[in-house]
Amino acid sequence: MADILFELGCEELPPKALYGLSKALFDEVCAQLSEKGFAFAEDSRWYASPRRLAFILRDISEQLPDQQVEKRGPSVQAAFDDLGQPKPAAIGFARSVGAEVGDLQTLSTEKGDYLVYQVVEKGLNINALLPEIIGRSIKKMPIPKPMRWGRNEFAFIRPVHWLVLMNGDVVIPMGLFGHDSGRRTRGHRFHNNNWHDIPTALDYQIVLQQADIMVDHLERELLIKEQVQTAAAQVGGKALINSDLLQEVASITEKPVAVLGDFSTDFLEVPREALISSMEKHQKYFAIENEQGQLMPHFVAMANINSSNPSAVKQGFEKVITPRLADARFFWDKDRARSLEKNIPLLEKMIFEKSLGTIADKTKRIAKLMQWLQPQLGFDVDEAERAAKLMKSDLMSDMVDEFPDLQGLMGGYYAAAQGESEEVAIAIRDQYLPKFVGDALPETVLGQALSIADKMDTLCGIFAVGKKPSGSKDPFALRRAALGVIHILKDKSLPLNYDDLIEKAIEGIEKNCNMTIADEVRVDVRMFFTERLRNQFIKMGYSHDVFSAVKTLAVRIIADIEPRLLATEKFKKQPYARSLIEAEKRAMNIVGKANLEHNPCEMNVDPELFTSDYEHNLYQQLTQISDQFAQLVKNQEYDEGYRLLSRLAAPLDEYFENVMVNTDDENIRLNRLVQLANFSKLTASIAELSNLVIN
C-alpha cells in the first residue's frame, strides 16, 4: 500500500475559487482512480492555501493484479473458407492479439461460433498512471479564465512555480506547466519563504507547519472561527460569521491571526446592513453585534502574519476601513436626500430583458398582478399600488450601485425615511425574500404578495421569451424564484391557486409586452413549477405515489396540498388502507372499461334494482357517511375523513367478493356502475387512491 502526495505551487490563487478548485481536482482524481479499480483510505483528503493546491491519498494500492481477458474476434464463418483455411479476418485477429491462428479458440453463442483468445493484461501501476490522471483532472477543473505567462503555450488559473508528486519517500516523475516533479515546497511568503524538502508524503503537513503554514483549509476555517469569536468576546460582543466570508478569509491566509479593531460610533447612524456589507465585501472583516442585536463599533480582521507590532497592524486595518464606512455614510445621506419618486423615470432606461422591456415596465405588470391578488389576500389597495410603484427605485441609488446585495433592503430604509407608511416600507424591504432555501419570508401579507408578483412575472416572462433554464444553466434564477413562491404560499398558508396565478402573470406579459404566448409555454411554466413543488415535498419526506395521488386531483392551492399529503401518508399505514385502495382501483378499472355514453357520477343509484344485501349494505354506508365526509373535506379535516372512509372497507370487500358488476341485465349493470362511480368520486375528494402503492 502507498501514500501519495501531490502539490501544485502557484502565485496567489483567487480566494473565492480556491475551495472549489481544490475539491474539484481531488474529486476528479479520486473518481478516475476508482474507475480504474484503485481503492484508498477514507481519510484521504485535499489541502489548499493561497499558493498551493494539494491532496494526499492514503493506503492506495500500488499495483492492481493481472487480469485474464477474453478477446473476441470474427465469427468462425467469416474467419475460415470452405476448406478450413484462415481468411484475412482470422489472420488479422491473431496478429492483433500476438498469437498464431492455431492458438485461437472457439466460443459458441446464440448468434453463432466466434474466435476468441485469452490474454493476460498486466495490472495497472499507480506510479505510471497518476501523472496521466492528474493531467486530465487539471484540464477538467472549473477555471473560468485561464491565463498564460511567459512564452508558454499552456495556461492555468495562475502561474505555476513548483510541482510535488511523491509515493511515500519516492518522487514520481511528472512534467507539468514547465516544471518537473520533486519533493520541495515553499514556506510562508513573509515568515519562512524558503524551499523545504518533504521526506515522505505523510510528512507534508508537518513540514509546512514548521514553515509557518497551516495547509488544511478546513482546519484554517475552524481556527479562524474560534479566533474571531474570542476577539469579539473581548468587547462583550458576538461576531457575525458569514460562512461564505469565512471560507474566503481562509483562502487568503496561511497563518491566520485575528486582530480586533475599532471604528467611530458616528458610523452607526448608517443602516447596519450597509456597514456589514462594507466590512465584508470590501475588507473581508467580521462585524460584531451586542446581545440586543445592535451593531458595535468594532470588527475582527485576519492578518496573515504573526506581527511583532500588533498595534501597528490594528491601526492599519482601522485606517483602511474608515474611508469605506465614510463612503457608506455618504451614500446613505445622498440617497435619502433624493426621493424614491424621482428615481422612477430613470427606471425607463434600465432594461430588464430586451423583449420584456424595462424595469419600469416590469413594475407596471407587478402593479396589475397586485390588483388581482388584493381581493384574495386582503391587503390595502392604495398601499399595494404605492409599494409596486416604488419597489425598484432603490436600484438607482448610489448605495445599491455599490452594494447590489442591498437592493430592496435599502429601498425599505429610504421609503421609511421619506415618510412612506410602515406597510409600504416593509413590503419594499421584503420583496426579494426568500433569497435562498431557509431564508426568512416576507413579514407582511403585502410584502408576501409583492414578492410573489415579482417572482411570477420574472418566471413567466423569461419562459415566454424562450430563455427557460437548461441543465445547470439558470441565469435568471428561475428555480430559486419558483421555490420562493412555493415557500411563501406554503409556509404562510396563502389561499392562492397557483395555476390561476401563472395565467394572470402570463396575461399581464401579453398585454404589457404586446406579445402572444403559446399554449406550450403555459404548459412548460406549469410543469416547471409543479416539478419544483414535487421536489420540495419529496425532500420533506413525502413519497412519490402520495404526491401523485394528491396532484391527480388538480389541487392547486399549495396550503391545501401538505395537509392532504400528511393525512394520506398516515392513511397508507392503516390496516384498512389496502382494501380501500384495491377497491378504488377495481372500481375505476370496471367503470373505465364500460364505455358509457354519460358520466355515471352524474346519475343516481336506484336501490330498487339491487339484487343482493351486499349492494344494499354498500349503498347504506355510502349514504350515511357522504354528507359528513364532504364537510370534513371542506374543513380540511383529512385524517377524520380517512377514518370515516374506513367504514367502507368491509362492505367493499364483501361487494367485490359476491357481486358481478357486468351482469346481462343492462339496467342492473348500469346501476352497479353508477354505484361504483359514486364510491370513486367520494374517495377522490382527498386523494386519488388508485395512485397509491402499498408494499
C-alpha positions as CSV (number, residue, x, y, z in Angstrom):
1,M,0.0,0.0,0.0
2,A,1.2,3.5,-0.8
3,D,0.7,7.1,0.3
4,I,0.6,9.6,-2.5
5,L,1.2,13.4,-2.2
6,F,0.5,15.9,-4.9
7,E,1.1,19.6,-4.6
8,L,0.9,22.4,-7.2
9,G,2.6,25.6,-6.1
10,C,1.3,28.8,-7.7
11,E,1.0,32.6,-7.5
12,E,-1.8,33.6,-5.1
13,L,-4.9,31.8,-6.2
14,P,-8.3,33.6,-6.4
15,P,-9.7,33.3,-2.9
16,K,-13.4,32.8,-4.0
17,A,-12.4,30.0,-6.2
18,L,-9.7,28.2,-4.1
19,Y,-12.1,25.9,-2.1
20,G,-14.0,24.8,-5.2
21,L,-10.9,24.3,-7.4
22,S,-9.1,22.2,-4.7
23,K,-12.2,20.0,-4.1
24,A,-12.9,19.6,-7.8
25,L,-9.3,18.5,-8.5
26,F,-9.3,15.9,-5.7
27,D,-12.8,14.6,-6.5
28,E,-11.9,14.1,-10.2
29,V,-8.6,12.3,-9.4
30,C,-10.4,10.0,-6.9
31,A,-13.2,9.3,-9.5
32,Q,-10.7,8.3,-12.2
33,L,-8.7,6.1,-9.8
34,S,-11.8,4.4,-8.5
35,E,-13.0,3.8,-12.1
36,K,-9.6,2.1,-12.8
37,G,-10.1,-0.2,-9.7
38,F,-7.9,1.5,-7.2
39,A,-9.0,1.8,-3.6
40,F,-7.8,4.2,-1.0
41,A,-8.4,5.1,2.7
42,E,-11.4,7.3,3.7
43,D,-9.1,9.8,5.4
44,S,-7.5,10.7,2.0
45,R,-8.1,14.4,1.6
46,W,-7.4,17.6,-0.2
47,Y,-5.4,20.6,1.0
48,A,-5.2,24.2,-0.1
49,S,-3.7,27.6,0.8
50,P,-3.3,30.8,-1.2
51,R,-0.2,29.5,-3.0
52,R,-0.9,25.7,-3.4
53,L,-3.4,23.0,-4.4
54,A,-2.7,19.6,-2.9
55,F,-4.0,16.2,-1.9
56,I,-2.9,13.1,-0.1
57,L,-4.2,9.6,-1.0
58,R,-3.7,7.3,2.0
59,D,-3.2,3.5,1.7
60,I,-3.8,3.3,-2.0
61,S,-2.9,0.1,-3.9
62,E,0.4,0.4,-5.8
63,Q,-0.3,-2.3,-8.3
64,L,-3.5,-3.9,-9.4
65,P,-3.5,-7.7,-10.0
66,D,-3.0,-9.0,-13.5
67,Q,-6.3,-9.9,-15.3
68,Q,-7.1,-12.6,-17.8
69,V,-9.2,-11.0,-20.5
70,E,-11.1,-12.9,-23.3
71,K,-10.8,-11.0,-26.6
72,R,-13.4,-11.9,-29.1
73,G,-12.7,-11.9,-32.8
74,P,-14.6,-12.6,-36.0
75,S,-17.2,-15.3,-36.4
76,V,-15.8,-18.7,-37.5
77,Q,-17.8,-18.5,-40.7
78,A,-16.1,-15.2,-41.6
79,A,-12.7,-16.5,-40.4
80,F,-12.3,-19.6,-42.5
81,D,-13.1,-20.7,-46.0
82,D,-14.9,-23.8,-47.1
83,L,-11.6,-25.8,-46.9
84,G,-10.9,-24.6,-43.4
85,Q,-8.1,-22.3,-44.4
86,P,-7.9,-19.0,-42.5
87,K,-9.1,-15.9,-44.1
88,P,-7.6,-12.4,-43.6
89,A,-10.1,-11.8,-40.8
90,A,-8.7,-14.7,-38.8
91,I,-5.1,-13.8,-39.6
92,G,-5.6,-10.2,-38.7
93,F,-7.2,-11.0,-35.4
94,A,-4.4,-13.4,-34.4
95,R,-1.8,-10.8,-35.2
96,S,-3.7,-8.2,-33.1
97,V,-3.5,-10.4,-30.0
98,G,0.1,-11.6,-30.7
99,A,-0.8,-15.2,-31.4
100,E,-0.9,-17.7,-34.2
101,V,-4.2,-18.7,-35.8
102,G,-3.8,-22.2,-34.4
103,D,-3.7,-20.8,-30.9
104,L,-7.2,-19.3,-31.2
105,Q,-10.1,-20.9,-29.5
106,T,-13.8,-21.1,-30.5
107,L,-16.7,-19.7,-28.4
108,S,-20.3,-20.9,-29.1
109,T,-23.0,-18.3,-28.6
110,E,-26.7,-18.0,-29.5
111,K,-25.6,-15.9,-32.5
112,G,-23.1,-18.5,-33.7
113,D,-19.4,-19.5,-33.1
114,Y,-16.7,-16.9,-32.7
115,L,-12.9,-16.9,-32.4
116,V,-11.6,-15.9,-29.0
117,Y,-8.2,-15.6,-27.3
118,Q,-7.3,-15.4,-23.6
119,V,-5.0,-12.5,-22.9
120,V,-3.3,-11.7,-19.6
121,E,-3.4,-7.9,-19.1
122,K,-0.8,-6.5,-16.7
123,G,-2.3,-4.8,-13.7
124,L,-2.0,-1.0,-13.6
125,N,0.7,0.6,-11.6
126,I,-0.2,3.7,-9.6
127,N,3.2,5.5,-10.3
128,A,2.7,5.1,-14.0
129,L,-0.9,6.0,-14.0
130,L,-1.0,9.1,-11.7
131,P,0.6,11.7,-14.0
132,E,-1.8,11.0,-16.7
133,I,-4.8,11.1,-14.4
134,I,-3.7,14.2,-12.7
135,G,-3.1,15.9,-16.0
136,R,-6.6,15.0,-17.2
137,S,-8.2,16.1,-13.9
138,I,-6.5,19.5,-14.1
139,K,-7.9,20.1,-17.6
140,K,-11.4,19.4,-16.1
141,M,-11.1,21.9,-13.3
142,P,-13.7,24.7,-13.5
143,I,-11.4,27.5,-14.4
144,P,-13.4,30.5,-15.8
145,K,-10.4,32.5,-17.1
146,P,-7.2,30.5,-17.6
147,M,-4.1,32.7,-18.1
148,R,-0.8,32.3,-19.9
149,W,2.6,33.5,-18.6
150,G,6.0,34.0,-20.2
151,R,6.2,32.5,-23.7
152,N,4.4,29.3,-22.7
153,E,1.7,27.7,-24.7
154,F,-0.1,26.2,-21.7
155,A,-2.5,28.0,-19.4
156,F,-3.7,27.8,-15.8
157,I,-5.6,29.9,-13.4
158,R,-2.3,31.4,-12.1
159,P,1.4,30.9,-13.0
160,V,2.8,27.7,-11.5
161,H,6.2,27.7,-9.7
162,W,6.7,24.2,-8.4
163,L,5.4,20.7,-8.5
164,V,5.5,17.8,-6.0
165,L,4.4,14.3,-6.7
166,M,5.5,11.5,-4.3
167,N,4.8,7.9,-3.4
168,G,5.9,7.6,0.1
169,D,9.5,8.9,0.1
170,V,10.0,8.4,-3.7
171,V,9.4,11.2,-6.3
172,I,7.1,10.1,-9.1
173,P,8.4,11.6,-12.4
174,M,6.0,14.0,-14.0
175,G,6.2,17.2,-16.1
176,L,3.5,19.8,-15.8
177,F,3.3,23.6,-16.7
178,G,7.1,23.6,-17.4
179,H,8.1,22.0,-14.1
180,D,9.4,18.6,-13.2
181,S,8.1,17.0,-10.1
182,G,10.2,17.0,-6.9
183,R,9.9,17.0,-3.2
184,R,10.5,20.7,-2.5
185,T,7.8,23.1,-1.3
186,R,7.7,26.7,-0.3
187,G,7.1,28.1,3.2
188,H,5.2,31.2,4.3
189,R,5.9,34.2,2.0
190,F,6.9,36.5,4.9
191,H,7.9,34.3,7.8
192,N,9.7,31.5,6.0
193,N,9.9,32.0,2.3
194,N,12.4,29.2,1.7
195,W,12.5,25.9,0.0
196,H,11.7,22.9,2.3
197,D,12.2,19.2,1.5
198,I,9.4,16.8,2.2
199,P,10.9,13.5,3.4
200,T,7.7,11.4,2.9
201,A,4.2,12.1,1.7
202,L,2.8,11.8,5.2
203,D,5.3,14.4,6.5
204,Y,3.6,17.1,4.3
205,Q,1.6,18.8,7.0
206,I,4.4,18.7,9.5
207,V,6.9,20.3,7.1
208,L,4.5,23.1,6.2
209,Q,3.6,23.7,9.8
210,Q,7.3,24.2,10.6
211,A,7.4,26.5,7.6
212,D,4.6,28.6,9.2
213,I,1.7,27.4,7.0
214,M,-1.5,25.7,8.1
215,V,-2.2,23.9,4.8
216,D,-5.5,22.3,5.8
217,H,-8.2,24.6,4.5
218,L,-11.0,23.2,6.8
219,E,-8.7,23.4,9.9
220,R,-7.9,27.0,9.0
221,E,-11.7,27.8,8.8
222,L,-12.2,26.3,12.3
223,L,-9.2,28.2,13.7
224,I,-10.3,31.5,12.2
225,K,-13.8,31.0,13.5
226,E,-12.5,30.3,17.0
227,Q,-10.2,33.4,16.9
228,V,-12.9,35.7,15.6
229,Q,-15.3,34.6,18.3
230,T,-12.7,35.0,21.0
231,A,-11.8,38.5,19.8
232,A,-15.4,39.6,19.7
233,A,-15.9,38.4,23.2
234,Q,-13.2,40.8,24.4
235,V,-15.6,43.7,23.8
236,G,-18.6,41.7,25.1
237,G,-20.0,41.1,21.6
238,K,-20.8,38.4,19.2
239,A,-19.1,38.1,15.8
240,L,-21.3,37.8,12.7
241,I,-19.7,34.9,10.9
242,N,-20.9,34.5,7.3
243,S,-20.0,31.1,6.0
244,D,-19.0,32.4,2.6
245,L,-16.8,35.1,4.2
246,L,-15.2,32.5,6.5
247,Q,-14.3,30.3,3.5
248,E,-13.0,33.3,1.6
249,V,-10.8,34.5,4.5
250,A,-9.4,31.0,5.0
251,S,-8.5,31.2,1.3
252,I,-6.4,34.4,1.7
253,T,-4.5,33.4,4.8
254,E,-1.9,30.7,5.5
255,K,-1.1,31.8,9.1
256,P,-4.3,33.4,10.3
257,V,-4.1,35.8,13.3
258,A,-7.2,37.6,14.5
259,V,-7.0,41.4,15.0
260,L,-9.7,43.3,16.9
261,G,-10.2,46.8,15.5
262,D,-12.5,49.8,16.2
263,F,-14.3,52.5,14.2
264,S,-16.1,55.7,15.1
265,T,-19.5,55.4,16.7
266,D,-20.7,58.1,14.3
267,F,-20.9,55.5,11.5
268,L,-23.6,53.5,13.5
269,E,-26.2,56.0,12.2
270,V,-25.9,54.2,8.8
271,P,-28.1,51.1,8.4
272,R,-26.3,48.1,9.8
273,E,-26.6,46.1,6.6
274,A,-24.7,48.8,4.7
275,L,-21.9,48.8,7.3
276,I,-21.8,45.0,7.3
277,S,-21.6,44.8,3.5
278,S,-18.8,47.4,3.5
279,M,-16.8,45.4,6.0
280,E,-17.4,42.0,4.5
281,K,-17.4,42.8,0.7
282,H,-14.6,45.3,0.6
283,Q,-12.3,44.4,3.5
284,K,-13.2,40.8,4.5
285,Y,-13.8,41.9,8.1
286,F,-16.2,40.3,10.6
287,A,-18.7,42.7,12.1
288,I,-19.7,42.5,15.8
289,E,-23.1,43.0,17.5
290,N,-24.1,43.1,21.1
291,E,-26.6,41.0,23.0
292,Q,-29.5,43.1,21.8
293,G,-28.5,42.5,18.1
294,Q,-27.2,46.1,17.7
295,L,-24.0,46.6,15.7
296,M,-21.0,47.6,17.7
297,P,-18.2,50.0,16.7
298,H,-15.7,47.1,16.4
299,F,-14.6,44.5,13.9
300,V,-12.3,41.5,13.6
301,A,-9.8,41.3,10.7
302,M,-7.5,38.4,9.9
303,A,-3.8,39.1,9.4
304,N,-1.6,36.6,7.5
305,I,1.4,37.2,9.8
306,N,2.2,37.0,13.4
307,S,3.4,40.6,13.8
308,S,5.9,41.8,16.4
309,N,4.0,45.1,16.4
310,P,0.3,44.2,16.8
311,S,-0.8,47.7,17.4
312,A,0.6,48.8,14.1
313,V,-1.3,46.0,12.3
314,K,-4.5,47.1,14.2
315,Q,-4.0,50.7,13.1
316,G,-3.5,49.6,9.5
317,F,-6.8,47.7,9.5
318,E,-8.6,50.6,11.0
319,K,-7.1,53.0,8.6
320,V,-8.5,51.2,5.5
321,I,-12.0,50.6,6.9
322,T,-12.6,54.2,7.8
323,P,-12.9,55.6,4.2
324,R,-15.1,52.6,3.3
325,L,-17.5,53.3,6.1
326,A,-17.4,57.0,5.2
327,D,-18.4,56.1,1.7
328,A,-21.4,54.2,3.0
329,R,-22.4,57.1,5.2
330,F,-22.1,59.5,2.2
331,F,-24.3,57.2,0.0
332,W,-26.8,57.0,2.8
333,D,-27.1,60.8,3.2
334,K,-27.1,61.4,-0.5
335,D,-29.7,58.8,-1.3
336,R,-32.1,59.9,1.4
337,A,-32.0,63.5,0.1
338,R,-33.4,62.3,-3.2
339,S,-36.9,60.9,-3.1
340,L,-37.6,57.4,-4.5
341,E,-40.3,59.0,-6.6
342,K,-37.7,60.9,-8.6
343,N,-35.9,57.7,-9.4
344,I,-38.9,56.2,-11.2
345,P,-38.3,57.9,-14.6
346,L,-34.7,56.6,-14.5
347,L,-36.1,53.0,-14.5
348,E,-37.4,53.6,-18.0
349,K,-33.7,53.4,-19.1
350,M,-32.9,50.2,-17.2
351,I,-33.6,47.1,-19.3
352,F,-35.0,44.1,-17.5
353,E,-34.9,41.9,-20.7
354,K,-34.9,43.1,-24.3
355,S,-38.3,41.6,-25.2
356,L,-39.9,42.2,-21.8
357,G,-38.9,45.9,-21.6
358,T,-37.5,48.0,-18.8
359,I,-37.7,47.7,-15.1
360,A,-40.4,50.4,-15.2
361,D,-42.4,48.1,-17.5
362,K,-41.9,45.3,-15.0
363,T,-43.2,47.3,-12.1
364,K,-46.4,48.2,-14.1
365,R,-47.0,44.5,-14.7
366,I,-46.5,43.8,-11.0
367,A,-49.0,46.5,-10.1
368,K,-51.6,44.9,-12.3
369,L,-50.9,41.5,-10.8
370,M,-51.3,43.0,-7.3
371,Q,-54.8,44.2,-8.3
372,W,-55.7,40.6,-8.9
373,L,-54.1,39.4,-5.7
374,Q,-55.7,42.0,-3.5
375,P,-59.3,40.5,-3.1
376,Q,-57.8,37.1,-2.4
377,L,-55.3,38.2,0.2
378,G,-56.9,41.3,1.6
379,F,-54.1,43.9,1.7
380,D,-54.8,47.6,1.3
381,V,-55.2,48.6,-2.4
382,D,-53.6,52.1,-2.1
383,E,-50.6,50.7,-0.2
384,A,-50.2,48.0,-2.8
385,E,-50.2,50.5,-5.6
386,R,-47.6,52.6,-3.8
387,A,-45.3,49.7,-3.0
388,A,-45.4,48.4,-6.5
389,K,-44.6,51.9,-7.9
390,L,-41.6,52.5,-5.6
391,M,-40.3,48.9,-5.2
392,K,-37.4,49.1,-7.7
393,S,-36.5,52.8,-7.2
394,D,-33.5,52.0,-5.0
395,L,-31.8,50.3,-8.0
396,M,-30.9,53.9,-9.0
397,S,-29.4,54.7,-5.6
398,D,-25.6,55.1,-5.0
399,M,-25.8,52.6,-2.1
400,V,-27.3,49.8,-4.2
401,D,-24.9,50.6,-7.1
402,E,-22.0,50.0,-4.7
403,F,-23.7,47.1,-2.8
404,P,-26.1,45.3,-5.2
405,D,-27.0,42.7,-2.5
406,L,-28.7,45.5,-0.5
407,Q,-31.4,46.2,-3.2
408,G,-34.9,46.2,-1.7
409,L,-33.4,46.4,1.8
410,M,-32.2,50.0,1.2
411,G,-35.4,50.8,-0.6
412,G,-37.3,49.9,2.6
413,Y,-35.0,52.2,4.6
414,Y,-35.4,55.1,2.2
415,A,-39.1,54.7,2.0
416,A,-39.4,54.8,5.8
417,A,-37.1,57.8,6.0
418,Q,-39.1,59.7,3.3
419,G,-42.4,59.3,5.1
420,E,-44.0,56.2,3.4
421,S,-46.2,54.1,5.5
422,E,-44.7,51.3,7.5
423,E,-46.6,48.7,5.4
424,V,-45.1,50.1,2.2
425,A,-41.6,50.3,3.6
426,I,-41.6,46.7,4.9
427,A,-43.1,45.4,1.7
428,I,-40.4,47.1,-0.4
429,R,-37.7,45.8,2.0
430,D,-39.0,42.2,1.8
431,Q,-39.7,42.0,-2.0
432,Y,-36.7,39.8,-2.7
433,L,-37.3,37.3,0.1
434,P,-36.7,34.5,0.3
435,K,-33.3,34.8,-1.4
436,F,-32.2,31.2,-0.7
437,V,-33.6,28.0,0.8
438,G,-34.1,28.6,4.5
439,D,-34.1,32.4,4.2
440,A,-36.7,34.5,6.0
441,L,-40.0,35.0,4.3
442,P,-41.7,38.4,3.8
443,E,-43.1,39.7,7.1
444,T,-46.5,41.1,6.0
445,V,-49.2,40.0,3.6
446,L,-48.5,43.0,1.4
447,G,-44.8,42.0,1.3
448,Q,-45.7,38.4,0.5
449,A,-47.9,39.5,-2.4
450,L,-45.2,41.9,-3.8
451,S,-42.6,39.1,-3.6
452,I,-44.9,36.6,-5.3
453,A,-45.9,39.0,-8.1
454,D,-42.3,40.0,-8.8
455,K,-41.1,36.4,-8.9
456,M,-44.0,35.1,-11.0
457,D,-43.6,38.0,-13.5
458,T,-39.9,37.0,-13.9
459,L,-40.6,33.3,-14.2
460,C,-43.4,33.6,-16.8
461,G,-41.7,36.4,-18.7
462,I,-38.4,34.5,-19.1
463,F,-40.2,31.4,-20.2
464,A,-42.2,33.5,-22.7
465,V,-39.1,34.8,-24.4
466,G,-37.6,31.3,-24.7
467,K,-34.9,31.5,-22.1
468,K,-36.0,28.9,-19.7
469,P,-33.4,27.0,-17.6
470,S,-31.3,24.4,-19.4
471,G,-29.4,21.8,-17.5
472,S,-27.4,23.6,-14.8
473,K,-27.7,27.0,-16.5
474,D,-30.3,29.2,-14.9
475,P,-29.1,32.8,-15.4
476,F,-32.3,34.4,-14.3
477,A,-32.5,32.2,-11.2
478,L,-35.9,30.9,-12.1
479,R,-35.6,27.8,-10.0
480,R,-35.0,30.0,-7.0
481,A,-37.9,32.2,-8.0
482,A,-40.3,29.3,-8.2
483,L,-39.1,27.8,-4.9
484,G,-39.5,31.3,-3.3
485,V,-43.2,31.5,-4.4
486,I,-43.8,27.9,-3.2
487,H,-42.3,28.6,0.3
488,I,-44.4,31.8,0.7
489,L,-47.6,30.1,-0.4
490,K,-47.0,27.0,1.7
491,D,-45.5,28.4,4.9
492,K,-47.8,31.4,5.0
493,S,-50.9,29.3,4.2
494,L,-52.0,31.7,1.4
495,P,-55.2,30.6,-0.3
496,L,-53.9,31.1,-3.9
497,N,-54.5,28.8,-6.8
498,Y,-51.1,28.8,-8.5
499,D,-52.5,27.8,-11.9
500,D,-54.6,31.0,-11.9
501,L,-51.5,32.9,-10.6
502,I,-49.4,31.7,-13.5
503,E,-52.2,32.5,-16.0
504,K,-52.7,36.0,-14.7
505,A,-48.9,36.7,-14.8
506,I,-48.8,35.5,-18.4
507,E,-51.8,37.6,-19.4
508,G,-50.1,40.6,-17.9
509,I,-47.0,40.0,-20.0
510,E,-49.1,39.5,-23.2
511,K,-50.8,42.8,-22.7
512,N,-47.9,44.9,-21.5
513,C,-45.4,43.5,-24.0
514,N,-47.8,43.2,-26.9
515,M,-47.0,39.5,-27.5
516,T,-48.9,36.3,-27.8
517,I,-47.7,33.5,-25.6
518,A,-48.2,30.0,-27.0
519,D,-50.1,27.3,-25.1
520,E,-46.8,25.2,-25.0
521,V,-45.2,28.0,-22.9
522,R,-48.1,27.9,-20.4
523,V,-47.7,24.1,-20.1
524,D,-43.9,24.5,-19.7
525,V,-44.3,27.0,-16.9
526,R,-46.8,24.8,-15.1
527,M,-44.7,21.7,-15.4
528,F,-41.6,23.6,-14.2
529,F,-43.4,25.0,-11.2
530,T,-45.1,21.6,-10.4
531,E,-41.7,19.9,-10.6
532,R,-40.2,22.3,-8.1
533,L,-43.3,21.7,-5.9
534,R,-42.8,17.9,-6.2
535,N,-39.1,18.1,-5.4
536,Q,-39.9,20.2,-2.3
537,F,-42.4,17.8,-0.9
538,I,-40.3,14.8,-1.7
539,K,-37.4,16.4,0.2
540,M,-39.7,16.9,3.1
541,G,-40.2,13.1,3.2
542,Y,-43.4,12.5,1.3
543,S,-43.4,9.6,-1.1
544,H,-43.8,10.0,-4.8
545,D,-47.0,8.0,-5.0
546,V,-48.7,10.1,-2.3
547,F,-47.7,13.3,-4.1
548,S,-49.1,11.9,-7.4
549,A,-52.3,10.9,-5.7
550,V,-52.9,14.4,-4.4
551,K,-51.8,16.1,-7.6
552,T,-54.0,14.0,-9.8
553,L,-57.0,15.8,-8.2
554,A,-55.7,19.1,-9.6
555,V,-55.3,20.6,-6.2
556,R,-53.7,24.0,-6.9
557,I,-53.7,25.6,-3.5
558,I,-50.3,24.7,-2.0
559,A,-51.5,25.4,1.5
560,D,-54.1,22.6,1.0
561,I,-51.6,20.2,-0.6
562,E,-49.5,19.5,2.5
563,P,-52.3,18.5,4.9
564,R,-53.6,16.2,2.2
565,L,-50.1,14.6,1.8
566,L,-49.7,14.2,5.6
567,A,-53.1,12.6,6.0
568,T,-52.6,10.3,3.0
569,E,-49.2,9.2,4.3
570,K,-50.8,8.2,7.6
571,F,-53.7,6.6,5.8
572,K,-51.4,4.3,3.9
573,K,-50.2,2.8,7.2
574,Q,-53.7,1.9,8.4
575,P,-54.9,-1.8,8.2
576,Y,-58.0,-0.8,6.2
577,A,-55.9,1.1,3.6
578,R,-55.3,-1.9,1.3
579,S,-59.0,-2.7,1.0
580,L,-59.9,0.8,0.0
581,I,-57.0,1.3,-2.4
582,E,-57.6,-2.0,-4.2
583,A,-61.4,-1.4,-4.3
584,E,-60.8,2.0,-5.8
585,K,-58.5,0.5,-8.5
586,R,-61.1,-2.2,-9.3
587,A,-63.9,0.3,-9.4
588,M,-62.0,2.7,-11.8
589,N,-61.0,-0.2,-14.0
590,I,-64.5,-1.6,-14.3
591,V,-66.2,1.8,-14.9
592,G,-63.4,2.9,-17.3
593,K,-63.9,-0.2,-19.5
594,A,-67.7,0.2,-19.6
595,N,-67.5,3.0,-22.3
596,L,-70.7,4.6,-21.0
597,E,-72.3,7.4,-23.1
598,H,-73.0,9.5,-20.0
599,N,-70.9,10.3,-16.9
600,P,-72.1,7.8,-14.3
601,C,-71.2,10.3,-11.5
602,E,-74.0,12.5,-12.7
603,M,-76.5,9.7,-12.4
604,N,-78.4,8.4,-9.3
605,V,-78.3,4.9,-7.8
606,D,-81.7,3.1,-7.8
607,P,-81.9,0.9,-4.7
608,E,-84.9,-0.9,-6.3
609,L,-82.5,-2.5,-8.8
610,F,-80.4,-4.1,-6.1
611,T,-80.5,-7.9,-6.1
612,S,-78.3,-8.6,-3.0
613,D,-77.7,-7.5,0.5
614,Y,-74.1,-6.6,-0.4
615,E,-75.3,-3.9,-2.7
616,H,-77.8,-2.6,-0.1
617,N,-75.1,-2.6,2.6
618,L,-72.6,-0.7,0.5
619,Y,-75.2,1.8,-0.6
620,Q,-76.3,2.3,3.1
621,Q,-72.8,3.0,4.2
622,L,-72.1,5.4,1.4
623,T,-75.3,7.3,2.0
624,Q,-74.6,7.5,5.8
625,I,-71.1,9.0,5.5
626,S,-71.5,11.1,2.4
627,D,-72.6,14.4,3.9
628,Q,-70.3,14.1,6.9
629,F,-67.4,13.2,4.7
630,A,-68.0,16.2,2.5
631,Q,-68.0,18.5,5.5
632,L,-64.7,17.1,6.8
633,V,-63.1,17.6,3.5
634,K,-64.4,21.2,3.3
635,N,-62.9,21.8,6.8
636,Q,-59.6,20.2,5.7
637,E,-60.0,17.5,8.4
638,Y,-58.5,14.9,6.2
639,D,-57.4,12.5,9.0
640,E,-61.0,12.3,10.2
641,G,-62.1,11.9,6.6
642,Y,-60.0,8.8,6.1
643,R,-61.2,7.3,9.4
644,L,-64.8,7.8,8.2
645,L,-63.9,6.1,4.9
646,S,-62.6,3.1,6.8
647,R,-66.3,2.1,7.4
648,L,-66.4,1.2,3.7
649,A,-63.6,-1.3,3.8
650,A,-65.5,-4.4,4.9
651,P,-68.7,-3.7,2.7
652,L,-66.4,-3.2,-0.3
653,D,-64.5,-6.4,0.3
654,E,-67.8,-8.3,0.5
655,Y,-69.2,-6.5,-2.5
656,F,-66.4,-7.4,-4.9
657,E,-66.3,-10.9,-3.5
658,N,-70.0,-11.6,-4.2
659,V,-71.4,-9.1,-6.8
660,M,-70.8,-9.5,-10.5
661,V,-71.0,-5.9,-11.8
662,N,-71.2,-6.7,-15.6
663,T,-74.4,-8.8,-15.5
664,D,-76.5,-9.5,-18.5
665,D,-79.3,-7.2,-17.3
666,E,-78.4,-3.8,-18.7
667,N,-80.3,-1.8,-16.1
668,I,-78.8,-3.7,-13.2
669,R,-75.3,-3.4,-14.8
670,L,-75.7,0.4,-15.2
671,N,-77.0,0.8,-11.7
672,R,-73.9,-1.1,-10.3
673,L,-71.6,1.0,-12.4
674,V,-73.2,4.2,-11.1
675,Q,-72.7,3.0,-7.5
676,L,-69.0,2.2,-8.1
677,A,-68.5,5.6,-9.8
678,N,-70.1,7.4,-6.8
679,F,-67.8,5.5,-4.5
680,S,-64.7,6.6,-6.6
681,K,-65.9,10.2,-6.6
682,L,-66.3,10.2,-2.8
683,T,-62.9,8.7,-2.0
684,A,-61.2,11.0,-4.6
685,S,-62.2,14.1,-2.5
686,I,-58.9,13.8,-0.6
687,A,-56.5,12.0,-3.0
688,E,-56.7,9.6,-5.9
689,L,-56.4,6.3,-4.0
690,S,-55.7,4.3,-7.2
691,N,-52.3,6.1,-7.4
692,L,-51.2,4.8,-4.0
693,V,-48.8,1.9,-3.7
694,I,-49.0,-0.5,-0.7
695,N,-45.8,-2.6,-0.3
